[in-house]
Amino acid sequence: MKKLVILFLLVSLGATITAKPPKPPKGYRWVLNTQFSDEFNGNELDKNKWMNQFNGGWLGRPPAWFNPDAVWVEDGLLKIRSGALTSPRGRNNEYTMYGGAVSSVSKEAHFGYYECKAKASKIAMSTTFWMSNDKVPFTENDDCKTDSYSQELDIQEGIGGCTVNQKFINGMNCNTHFRYVKCGERKETFISKGSGTTLKSEVSDKYHIYAAWWKNPNEVLFYANNELFDTVQVRTDVSEKPFDRPMQINMVTETYDWQPAPSVDDLENDAINTASYDWVRSYELVPINKKVKSKHSTVLYDNVCTSQLKRNSSKVELNYTYQLNEDCLMVISLKNAAGEVIKKTELNLLKGYGNNSLTIKLSEKEIGAVVAYDSEVVSSKSKTAVVKSKGQLL
């Protein structure tokens, strides 16, 4: 019996959406995690999701203080302005300028895909997107009861006006930090492994998409403008599972101890002193047929579905992927030369970005007669067609 292959390319009826997670593993789908996602389309920061300061009490690295008033939402953007202080702040007057910090209210962001679309300021202050958690006792070491650790996942650190290193002007710079305090010590040791890539334009010239797939306790994949550029295996010098705990999300503008601080003129220049975030999106990987609560109005995908039908003997395997903004029903009709339907298969497709396969049983007579197909993806809510396709047996 010859091997038959039917290819389905279902063309979208919607608009083009440029950002999306990578293809999910078979049997799973990506679903938007609304607690850690925001389009910033309102008039103020969503206090159910975000704080206008660092969640954990950090006030900023001197000389820049995290000023809550430097954070605002306008024209569909989250903005963080830097500036000069009229008088110093802090116990030792160590703060002479300000940036800002936005942190998630929840610290329960765990394995998943995290991305933001941002444009950096053009001054010597960072524009960042990262994740972190608080110190907890390190329990893998039975010899010590006082050591502790925290995690830090730097997805992007850019400096539009960097004067020290070009890679911060035109690159995506990322890192995995296992921050460890050894027994009997107070100072933490950074056990790190990072990566980076050069962008096609500077971080302050246009918006770029910065993303990471935090896959498991030991592996993080980094993406720049939807393209994978590196897979990092987190160092296991101290812990076998170094990135095992959930974290919070941070969007921060700050000064560094290795980069000279910006001038007062730059800080007061509104044309260059503001970092802008168009959106932040977070996705969970869930079993493809698991229903989850994920109410959102954001159009994330082109409505599209692609399938491939392969047969050996009487077993036919339908491999399919889809990207849908709502729950749908996919109906596949296999037809003979006269246009008669020989077999009809229906699949429930829950909204998100899914990848799966299905075995369809056909008799020898049925499989021998199949020469064409019709396929339609129909909205479960409106009952209208979202994707349509038809074609001949290849």
Secondary structure, 3 states (H helix, E strand, C coil): CCCEEEEEEEEECCCCCCCCCCCCCCCEEEEECHHHCECCCCCCCCCCCEECCCCCCCCCCCCEEECHHHEEEECCEEEEECEEEEEEECCCCCEEEEEEEEEECCCCECCEEEEEEEECCCCCCEEEEEEECCCEECCCCCCCCCCEEEEEEEEEEEECCCCCCCHHHHEEEEEEEEEEECCCCCCCEEEEEEEEEECCCCCCCCCEEEEEEEEECCEEEEEECCEEEEEEECCCCCCCCCCCCCEEEEEEECCCCCCCCCCHHHHCCCCCCEEEEEEEEEEEEEECCCCCCCCCCCCCCCCEEEEEEEEECCEEEEEEEEEECCCEEEEEEEECCCCCEEEEEEEEECCEEEEEEEEEECCHHHHHHCCEEEEEEEECCCCCEEEEEEEECC
